[in-house]
């Protein structure tokens, strides 16, 4: 064998050795080396808003880097747990989502459903994503309970303003409103949209009492709850 062939074989041997070494190193790093992953300090109940103090970092095999687990604390902050999350284990991305996906509204709001009548709720044509004002109309009566005159006067009071609508239903609980009709390709254009009779609202906690009081008065004391579309 001439000297040139020996040199070529030597070079090829070196290249193959280097390639095998790099492959072995990468395989080792992938299977054996570790990196830090957030895990719960203790078990987290379902329906919990996630905050940084709920987690600590722990070494895990680097192979988990490509799996559907949360990799940093920052990407979990503000999410809400959809099921109980056990302690000391990585958190699957299916176990926490944004609050608006899980409960229709941001975690700062209470989600409340109220009955409405189409005639006093924009003809029953309220849509998800719109904002409404809620007014309470109460007939003025003396302590005896009888009307003051044949032409009674009413007190009008706004009880909640610019409230976000997160869901609309008819009296049977089926989806209603113009947007639902437009999404149904089989509906006749001449057929009216299903009127909204149940409004689901995202209310600030301090507004819930007054809204529910108004609903109770409308049902039991002859008051009237009126819904208008708020100005943009």
VENTA-V915355 format. One record per residue. N is the residue number from 1. SS is DSSP state (H for helix, E for strand, L for the rest). D_CENTER is the distance of its C-alpha to the mean C-alpha in Angstrom with 2 decimals. Layout:
BEGIN
n->N ss->SS d_center->D_CENTER
n->N ss->SS d_center->D_CENTER
END
This chain:
BEGIN
n->1 ss->L d_center->74.99
n->2 ss->L d_center->75.28
n->3 ss->H d_center->73.67
n->4 ss->H d_center->71.14
n->5 ss->H d_center->69.68
n->6 ss->H d_center->69.39
n->7 ss->H d_center->67.51
n->8 ss->H d_center->65.09
n->9 ss->H d_center->64.48
n->10 ss->H d_center->63.90
n->11 ss->H d_center->61.32
n->12 ss->H d_center->59.48
n->13 ss->H d_center->59.53
n->14 ss->H d_center->58.01
n->15 ss->H d_center->55.22
n->16 ss->H d_center->54.41
n->17 ss->H d_center->54.43
n->18 ss->H d_center->52.05
n->19 ss->H d_center->49.65
n->20 ss->H d_center->49.79
n->21 ss->H d_center->49.21
n->22 ss->H d_center->46.14
n->23 ss->H d_center->44.70
n->24 ss->H d_center->45.42
n->25 ss->H d_center->43.92
n->26 ss->H d_center->40.65
n->27 ss->H d_center->40.45
n->28 ss->H d_center->41.17
n->29 ss->H d_center->38.57
n->30 ss->H d_center->35.91
n->31 ss->H d_center->36.86
n->32 ss->L d_center->38.28
n->33 ss->L d_center->37.01
n->34 ss->E d_center->34.00
n->35 ss->E d_center->31.26
n->36 ss->E d_center->28.83
n->37 ss->E d_center->25.40
n->38 ss->E d_center->23.03
n->39 ss->E d_center->23.11
n->40 ss->E d_center->22.07
n->41 ss->L d_center->24.92
n->42 ss->L d_center->24.37
n->43 ss->L d_center->22.23
n->44 ss->E d_center->18.61
n->45 ss->L d_center->17.38
n->46 ss->L d_center->14.22
n->47 ss->L d_center->11.40
n->48 ss->L d_center->12.82
n->49 ss->E d_center->11.59
n->50 ss->L d_center->13.79
n->51 ss->L d_center->16.70
n->52 ss->H d_center->19.84
n->53 ss->H d_center->22.21
n->54 ss->H d_center->20.68
n->55 ss->E d_center->22.17
n->56 ss->E d_center->25.60
n->57 ss->E d_center->27.02
n->58 ss->E d_center->29.20
n->59 ss->E d_center->31.47
n->60 ss->E d_center->30.50
n->61 ss->E d_center->32.30
n->62 ss->H d_center->31.59
n->63 ss->H d_center->31.12
n->64 ss->H d_center->27.53
n->65 ss->H d_center->26.75
n->66 ss->H d_center->26.18
n->67 ss->L d_center->24.14
n->68 ss->L d_center->20.30
n->69 ss->E d_center->19.93
n->70 ss->L d_center->18.51
n->71 ss->L d_center->21.58
n->72 ss->L d_center->20.98
n->73 ss->L d_center->19.55
n->74 ss->L d_center->18.32
n->75 ss->L d_center->15.83
n->76 ss->L d_center->14.17
n->77 ss->L d_center->14.24
n->78 ss->L d_center->11.06
n->79 ss->E d_center->9.09
n->80 ss->E d_center->8.67
n->81 ss->E d_center->11.19
n->82 ss->L d_center->10.73
n->83 ss->L d_center->14.50
n->84 ss->L d_center->17.48
n->85 ss->E d_center->18.48
n->86 ss->L d_center->22.30
n->87 ss->L d_center->24.27
n->88 ss->L d_center->26.39
n->89 ss->L d_center->24.70
n->90 ss->E d_center->22.64
n->91 ss->L d_center->18.89
n->92 ss->E d_center->17.84
n->93 ss->H d_center->14.92
n->94 ss->H d_center->13.66
n->95 ss->H d_center->13.50
n->96 ss->E d_center->10.70
n->97 ss->E d_center->7.49
n->98 ss->E d_center->5.22
n->99 ss->H d_center->3.74
n->100 ss->H d_center->1.51
n->101 ss->H d_center->2.49
n->102 ss->H d_center->4.18
n->103 ss->H d_center->4.79
n->104 ss->L d_center->4.51
n->105 ss->L d_center->5.16
n->106 ss->L d_center->6.24
n->107 ss->L d_center->8.19
n->108 ss->L d_center->11.28
n->109 ss->E d_center->10.95
n->110 ss->E d_center->12.00
n->111 ss->E d_center->10.86
n->112 ss->E d_center->14.33
n->113 ss->E d_center->16.08
n->114 ss->E d_center->19.58
n->115 ss->E d_center->22.44
n->116 ss->L d_center->23.93
n->117 ss->L d_center->27.08
n->118 ss->H d_center->27.19
n->119 ss->H d_center->30.27
n->120 ss->H d_center->28.57
n->121 ss->E d_center->25.13
n->122 ss->H d_center->26.05
n->123 ss->H d_center->27.79
n->124 ss->H d_center->24.72
n->125 ss->L d_center->23.43
n->126 ss->L d_center->20.23
n->127 ss->L d_center->17.45
n->128 ss->L d_center->13.66
n->129 ss->L d_center->13.07
n->130 ss->L d_center->16.36
n->131 ss->E d_center->17.21
n->132 ss->E d_center->19.72
n->133 ss->E d_center->22.36
n->134 ss->E d_center->23.40
n->135 ss->E d_center->27.12
n->136 ss->E d_center->29.24
n->137 ss->E d_center->32.72
n->138 ss->E d_center->35.27
n->139 ss->E d_center->38.89
n->140 ss->L d_center->41.36
n->141 ss->E d_center->43.68
n->142 ss->L d_center->46.36
n->143 ss->L d_center->46.21
n->144 ss->L d_center->48.02
n->145 ss->L d_center->45.08
n->146 ss->L d_center->47.11
n->147 ss->E d_center->46.31
n->148 ss->L d_center->48.25
n->149 ss->L d_center->49.55
n->150 ss->L d_center->49.30
n->151 ss->L d_center->47.02
n->152 ss->L d_center->44.37
n->153 ss->L d_center->42.40
n->154 ss->E d_center->38.68
n->155 ss->E d_center->36.72
n->156 ss->E d_center->33.58
n->157 ss->E d_center->30.93
n->158 ss->E d_center->27.51
n->159 ss->E d_center->25.18
n->160 ss->E d_center->21.88
n->161 ss->E d_center->21.54
n->162 ss->E d_center->19.15
n->163 ss->E d_center->16.31
n->164 ss->E d_center->13.24
n->165 ss->E d_center->13.19
n->166 ss->E d_center->9.95
n->167 ss->E d_center->12.14
n->168 ss->E d_center->15.93
n->169 ss->E d_center->18.31
n->170 ss->L d_center->22.06
n->171 ss->L d_center->24.07
n->172 ss->L d_center->23.79
n->173 ss->L d_center->20.00
n->174 ss->L d_center->20.08
n->175 ss->E d_center->18.12
n->176 ss->L d_center->20.15
n->177 ss->L d_center->20.83
n->178 ss->H d_center->22.38
n->179 ss->H d_center->19.55
n->180 ss->H d_center->19.60
n->181 ss->H d_center->23.37
n->182 ss->H d_center->23.43
n->183 ss->L d_center->21.43
n->184 ss->L d_center->24.11
n->185 ss->L d_center->27.18
n->186 ss->L d_center->29.48
n->187 ss->L d_center->29.32
n->188 ss->L d_center->32.53
n->189 ss->L d_center->32.32
n->190 ss->L d_center->34.40
n->191 ss->L d_center->32.15
n->192 ss->L d_center->30.13
n->193 ss->L d_center->26.35
n->194 ss->L d_center->25.05
n->195 ss->L d_center->24.91
n->196 ss->L d_center->21.90
n->197 ss->L d_center->22.79
n->198 ss->E d_center->19.53
n->199 ss->E d_center->17.14
n->200 ss->E d_center->13.70
n->201 ss->E d_center->13.13
n->202 ss->E d_center->11.16
n->203 ss->E d_center->14.28
n->204 ss->E d_center->15.63
n->205 ss->H d_center->17.06
n->206 ss->H d_center->20.56
n->207 ss->H d_center->20.24
n->208 ss->H d_center->19.31
n->209 ss->H d_center->22.95
n->210 ss->H d_center->24.54
n->211 ss->H d_center->22.37
n->212 ss->H d_center->23.06
n->213 ss->H d_center->26.69
n->214 ss->H d_center->26.98
n->215 ss->H d_center->25.66
n->216 ss->H d_center->28.23
n->217 ss->H d_center->30.99
n->218 ss->H d_center->30.28
n->219 ss->H d_center->30.63
n->220 ss->H d_center->33.51
n->221 ss->L d_center->35.42
n->222 ss->L d_center->35.67
n->223 ss->L d_center->33.29
n->224 ss->E d_center->31.09
n->225 ss->E d_center->27.47
n->226 ss->E d_center->27.27
n->227 ss->E d_center->24.26
n->228 ss->E d_center->24.78
n->229 ss->E d_center->22.90
n->230 ss->L d_center->22.58
n->231 ss->L d_center->24.37
n->232 ss->L d_center->22.49
END
